[in-house]
Amino acid sequence: MQFIITLIAALIVGLYMYKKKVPVNAKSLFFMVVFGIFMHALSDFIAGFIEGIQSSMNSR
């Protein structure tokens, strides 16, 4: 799941940079890495949230 989310995030950033013709420098690479880490953390949070909902359903 994490791998798929990271690939999708990289694809989105890559397409955006290609369409906007953003020059690849240290600043844009830094923002790409931060966006990837953010997507990773967000997918972790969503997975935990779904797991919590499922466990609360099972405990009833």
Stockholm file with secondary structure:
# STOCKHOLM 1.0

chainA/1-60         MQFIITLIAALIVGLYMYKKKVPVNAKSLFFMVVFGIFMHALSDFIAGFIEGIQSSMNSR
#=GR chainA/1-60 SS CHHHHHHHHHHHHHHHHHHHTCCCCHHHHHHHHHHHHHHHHHHHHHHHHHHHHHHHHHTC
#=GC SS_cons        CHHHHHHHHHHHHHHHHHHHTCCCCHHHHHHHHHHHHHHHHHHHHHHHHHHHHHHHHHTC
//
